[in-house]
């Protein structure tokens, strides 16, 4: 039986899922979407605009008149992956338009692939459309080309990412996202709610709230009435009848005010918080204001208010200057924090990041050793936490049912693609993708659960 392995790239977006075949003679565009779910939402918006102009969406190179590659530029490994994807699209199709975070460095792309038709930066939708028009002129048929009211989605019908803002005001030394995507720019709450309402009306059972800094949502509005608009937004989203999952929540003090909404069942008891490290000196070199001891106090307060809360985070090991003692502090902190879901990166230099200039870079073999030790610790914690769930009853959402009738599901503690699964291998005949059903857990592994319909 399949298991969900620990994800080595928690920034990866889900695989794109494209819909109906284009009509005869319809101009078609292919999309390769790399990077995080925020980039996936950008891809959805581009495709929605193209569909509105009469373009078809091709799931393969051979059926596309041109291909858009939405790139990631967060890490050097992600940049290399983006260049590989561009090269593959050029080989397989020939007409390629590049957008996304790596598009903020057009010379880097054209230096490797001079035959691309155009390069645009992140969320530059109009420029992408202009490039598509130049490569493949539109030919709409208003009697046939109907656009779904929820737009084009690259995720399954029953869940959707809901991006509430762009950009970030933090200046973490290892990150170049603010340079690529700019400062925090929050969407109006009415626009977010209108989009969420349409998604729920069209069958979405789970809304995954994403941004660069979710807990800072709305703090860039000069004349705002609420001090922390994310609280009102979470409350309003929680009234729509769908699961609401909060991602990329920076641990500000006002996050405590979100926890009662989780305890009440308005939003899922799940927080995705990028702690990054635990040693104060490492955090200081990262230009992160948090400290491990204060974070433990916050975690204790969250769990006191909502005992069922699931905490997910990502960490960096091998950051410049990280000593063995600092790394051991991180392991000890993880023992105390007992986080439910954990991802880990080995530090990489990224062109333009201030951390590149820090002294005492860590050797690659030391990074690898620390990553393995960290993941061993995280795996043991996950195994113990999941073992404690055997015998419990819980609600799960059905993501997939295979030809053998095995249903792949997720609990409220599991986000798509990055967390674990719960498998049901008996009595699934009446189930459908998107159903939310009650199960009793009867088996656990390091990262996954198995259960029976209750």
GIGI-V582325 format. One record per pair of residues at least 24 apart in sequence whose C-alpha atoms are under 6 Angstrom apart, sorted by the first residue. I is the first residue (numbers start at 0). J is the second residue. D is the distance in Angstrom with one decimal. If there is no record, write none. Layout:
i->I j->J d->D
i->I j->J d->D
This chain:
i->3 j->419 d->5.9
i->10 j->35 d->4.8
i->11 j->35 d->4.8
i->12 j->36 d->4.6
i->15 j->153 d->4.8
i->16 j->153 d->4.7
i->16 j->154 d->5.9
i->17 j->58 d->5.9
i->21 j->55 d->4.9
i->26 j->54 d->5.3
i->27 j->54 d->5.4
i->27 j->55 d->4.3
i->27 j->56 d->5.4
i->27 j->57 d->6.0
i->27 j->63 d->5.1
i->27 j->64 d->5.4
i->28 j->56 d->5.1
i->28 j->57 d->5.7
i->28 j->63 d->5.0
i->28 j->64 d->5.8
i->28 j->65 d->5.2
i->28 j->66 d->5.6
i->29 j->56 d->5.9
i->29 j->57 d->4.8
i->29 j->63 d->5.3
i->29 j->66 d->4.5
i->30 j->66 d->5.7
i->30 j->67 d->4.9
i->30 j->68 d->6.0
i->31 j->68 d->4.7
i->32 j->69 d->4.9
i->33 j->69 d->5.9
i->33 j->70 d->5.3
i->33 j->71 d->5.9
i->34 j->71 d->4.8
i->43 j->151 d->5.7
i->43 j->152 d->5.6
i->47 j->150 d->5.2
i->47 j->151 d->4.9
i->52 j->139 d->6.0
i->53 j->139 d->3.9
i->53 j->144 d->5.8
i->60 j->92 d->5.6
i->65 j->94 d->4.8
i->65 j->95 d->5.9
i->66 j->95 d->4.9
i->67 j->95 d->5.8
i->67 j->96 d->4.7
i->67 j->97 d->5.8
i->68 j->97 d->4.9
i->69 j->98 d->4.9
i->69 j->99 d->4.9
i->70 j->99 d->4.8
i->70 j->100 d->5.9
i->70 j->101 d->5.6
i->71 j->100 d->5.2
i->71 j->101 d->5.5
i->72 j->100 d->5.2
i->72 j->101 d->4.4
i->74 j->349 d->5.6
i->75 j->349 d->5.7
i->149 j->197 d->5.7
i->149 j->198 d->5.6
i->156 j->203 d->6.0
i->157 j->202 d->5.9
i->157 j->203 d->4.2
i->157 j->204 d->5.1
i->157 j->433 d->5.0
i->158 j->203 d->5.1
i->158 j->204 d->5.7
i->158 j->205 d->4.6
i->158 j->206 d->6.0
i->159 j->206 d->5.3
i->160 j->206 d->5.9
i->160 j->207 d->4.6
i->161 j->207 d->5.7
i->161 j->208 d->4.9
i->161 j->209 d->6.0
i->162 j->209 d->4.9
i->162 j->210 d->5.6
i->163 j->210 d->5.9
i->164 j->210 d->5.4
i->167 j->211 d->5.8
i->171 j->285 d->5.6
i->171 j->286 d->5.0
i->172 j->285 d->5.2
i->172 j->353 d->4.9
i->172 j->354 d->5.0
i->173 j->352 d->5.4
i->173 j->354 d->5.1
i->174 j->352 d->6.0
i->175 j->352 d->5.8
i->185 j->216 d->5.8
i->185 j->217 d->5.5
i->204 j->241 d->4.8
i->205 j->241 d->5.3
i->205 j->242 d->4.4
i->205 j->243 d->5.9
i->206 j->243 d->4.9
i->207 j->244 d->4.8
i->208 j->244 d->6.0
i->208 j->245 d->5.1
i->208 j->246 d->5.8
i->209 j->246 d->5.3
i->212 j->247 d->5.7
i->212 j->248 d->6.0
i->213 j->247 d->5.7
i->213 j->248 d->5.0
i->214 j->248 d->5.1
i->214 j->249 d->5.8
i->237 j->265 d->4.6
i->237 j->266 d->5.3
i->243 j->267 d->5.6
i->245 j->270 d->5.8
i->246 j->271 d->4.7
i->247 j->271 d->5.4
i->247 j->272 d->5.4
i->248 j->272 d->4.9
i->262 j->305 d->5.0
i->268 j->308 d->4.5
i->269 j->308 d->5.5
i->269 j->309 d->4.6
i->269 j->310 d->5.9
i->270 j->310 d->5.1
i->271 j->311 d->4.6
i->271 j->312 d->5.7
i->272 j->312 d->5.0
i->273 j->312 d->5.0
i->273 j->313 d->5.3
i->275 j->313 d->5.8
i->275 j->314 d->3.9
i->275 j->315 d->5.5
i->276 j->314 d->5.7
i->277 j->329 d->5.1
i->278 j->325 d->5.7
i->309 j->339 d->5.9
i->309 j->412 d->5.6
i->310 j->338 d->5.5
i->310 j->339 d->5.4
i->311 j->340 d->4.4
i->311 j->341 d->5.6
i->312 j->341 d->5.2
i->313 j->341 d->5.7
i->313 j->342 d->4.5
i->313 j->343 d->5.3
i->314 j->343 d->4.8
i->315 j->343 d->5.8
i->315 j->344 d->4.9
i->315 j->345 d->5.8
i->315 j->346 d->5.9
i->316 j->345 d->5.2
i->316 j->346 d->6.0
i->317 j->346 d->5.5
i->317 j->361 d->5.6
i->317 j->366 d->4.8
i->318 j->346 d->5.4
i->319 j->359 d->5.6
i->319 j->360 d->4.3
i->319 j->361 d->5.8
i->320 j->359 d->4.8
i->320 j->360 d->5.9
i->339 j->381 d->6.0
i->381 j->445 d->6.0
i->382 j->445 d->4.2
i->385 j->443 d->5.9
i->386 j->443 d->5.5
i->389 j->440 d->4.9
i->389 j->441 d->5.2
i->389 j->442 d->5.9
i->390 j->440 d->5.2
i->390 j->441 d->5.9
i->391 j->439 d->5.7
i->391 j->440 d->5.7
i->392 j->438 d->5.5
i->392 j->439 d->4.3
i->393 j->437 d->5.6
i->393 j->438 d->5.6
i->394 j->436 d->5.5
i->394 j->437 d->4.5
i->395 j->435 d->5.5
i->395 j->436 d->5.5
i->396 j->434 d->5.7
i->396 j->435 d->4.4
i->397 j->432 d->5.1
i->397 j->433 d->5.1
i->397 j->434 d->5.4
i->398 j->432 d->5.4
i->399 j->432 d->5.7
i->419 j->446 d->5.3
i->419 j->447 d->5.0
i->420 j->447 d->5.1
i->421 j->447 d->5.8
i->421 j->448 d->4.5
i->421 j->449 d->5.1
i->422 j->449 d->4.7
i->423 j->449 d->6.0
i->423 j->450 d->5.4
i->423 j->451 d->5.8
